[in-house]
């Protein structure tokens, strides 16, 4: 019985250390993953090096908050381009679902299908229980060198796009 308690305590401490590591990404390199986009093309995050990258996770295509957030990014897309910022949305939805979502909203940016949950798990944004799981609404801002410089864990879909534009402008001015 004592060994069982020791093993359980060890498992709990390892789980908690994994959670702490997953939640503390600022200052680390963005993970290198390969996921299919809404066209079925396999994309890697290192394709965006040399640009700022907004890597935003969201729960589900065609839901109210996710639609609002995507629309705001699309409405501000020209401003993102002016500031050399790429936008990549990620959810657990399929490539086909992403394709329809992007077409319906006329999204000019990349959506990645994390249907195997690998990136969401790695970034600590996977939520749910049992067969029901989703990515929580969180964003990672990655600088042009590929380092995560900001983690937004409390996202307001209506104001998030403009908040990121302001933050990148501020960060870019500090680095000059």
Protein Blocks (a to p, Z undefined) as FASTA:
>chain_A
ZZmmmmmmmmmmmmmmmmmmmmmmghpacdddddddfkopacdfklmgoiacdddddfbg
hifklmmmmmmmmmmmmmmmmnopacddddfbdfklmmmmmmmnopabdcddfflommmm
mnopagcehjbccdddddddddfkopafbdcfbdcfklmmmmmmmmmmmmmmmmZZ
